Amino acid sequence: MQFRDLGKQYLHLEDDINERIQNVCKSANFIMGKEVAELEEQLADYVGVTHCIACANGTDAIMLALKAWGVGAKDAVFVPDFTFFSSGECPANEGAICVFVDVDINTFNMDPVKLEEAIQKIELEGRYNAKAVIAVDLFGQPANYNTIRKICEKYNLLLLEDGAQGFGGAIGNKKACSFGDISTTSFFPAKPLGCFGDGGAVFTDNEEWAKLIRSYAVHGKAENDKYNNIRLGCNSRLDTIQAAILQVKLKAFSEYELERVNQIAQLYTSKILKKGLGEKISVPVVEKGYTSSWAQYTIKLHDESKRDQVQACLKEMGIPTMVYYKKPMHLQGAFEGTESASADCEVTNDLCKCVLSLPIHPYMEESEVDEVVQALELVL
Ligand SMILES: *Cc1c(COP(=O)(O)O)cnc(C)c1O
């Protein structure tokens, strides 16, 4: 069994993908071919925003957003303590201080109460300028944007949605990657919408920022002259081949993959609870009105001391699992000795000890779900 079976997905889409790749090869427009602009329009349409700028990966997407806002030294950026490293790496790389904020024990997403406390603390101390919030749609479920948005307005902060794992999620009818002043996603192969290498995108309704991001992504070029470099940028484009592949994958994603992965998640939850395993593990919680794109299906073991042993036993039985994440952001070595390391995030500390992500993807069979749940029953 595969944790995320990308080979199986390719078999389903093989003819279309091969044809699109060949078209790019024949056109030989490998950089900024027409497929890139087409994809940007399709993505903006799907998400429901005005501007989409494709770029080289999800980390660059965050970096480009922060550059457009001029985030830098003396700025404080609020980041969940329970996330992939990029969410904090990017603001720190721009010279800002990361203030790590604890998460909600059920949704794994930034806790708005803890966020407001952290903002008030920074404002009271007065050493840093509270500048932006990076909220993460962890494991596919959008963060609590209704509340986080209000807090950002109250304290005049910019809101960045790190939707690297969230593409396809929604709150009501509003899609993920539309909740931030700027939102970002990743097309790393294992993300909900992945390409065949690295890729990413930035979304915004703000034309000024969209233009700046297009400039920063191509060496700080002027709008209509690529050899007139008016600011220091970087090289962060999405390859034409990746854009062509993503067009095929986006179609499958919106036509059936997202629905199918939600069915798999429901099967997991109902089968786990039916077997009475709810006494030993907690199944993931999707808040009312929220849709997850199930980047991960993550359970919590009530007896955290058994986690690593359970994972090892499942591996013996041919079932791959992952621990996302083993370490809170504030304990990552890169932040050692910095003020960011002093964050006190109890929930995140606990989660890191008890979470376990099970195999999930849109091409999983019900029999495979049964296999995982039966194995869990044996080892718990
Ligand atoms: C994967 C991920 C990123 C980075 O995306 P890359 O395309 O790998 O650079 C950023 N944030 C989160 C939450 C992620 O999961």
The ligand as a Gaussian input file, in Angstrom:
#p B3LYP/6-31G(d) Opt

LIG

0 1
 C        4.387000      21.993000       1.490000
 C        4.158000      23.207000       2.275000
 C        4.771000      24.425000       1.958000
 C        5.849000      24.564000       0.938000
 O        5.548000      24.139000      -0.339000
 P        6.743000      23.699000      -1.340000
 O        6.069000      23.670000      -2.672000
 O        7.226000      22.367000      -0.886000
 O        7.797000      24.749000      -1.274000
 C        4.425000      25.552000       2.698000
 N        3.536000      25.477000       3.696000
 C        2.937000      24.317000       4.051000
 C        1.945000      24.322000       5.164000
 C        3.238000      23.148000       3.356000
 O        2.647000      22.002000       3.721000

